[in-house]
């Protein structure tokens, strides 16, 4: 299966359990791999047969910046569901990270995989 890759998409949103995390937006790092079949797009050079990565990025970023989720797990699940709304996405891998959330760690986060069959 082919992959559409969004690497290190940055959003600024409210995420976290602590009161101070709920006060102002913080950086959220999003990585997405959308599994699809790009053969028709490659043959026709028509984006309608593939996943438009710009559209996917805008939807994921807009959601992350407005959702105000408590956990990265919930946000990752939301973004996976958004990606699977596209009929060309067969499976999706989403990683959501909070840079600097834990002392001495570059970032912390989760990675989830979802498919149409689930």
Helices and strands as residue ranges (DSSP letters): E 2-13, G 19-22, E 26-36, H 39-44, G 47-49, H 53-66, H 72-84, E 91-99, E 107-115
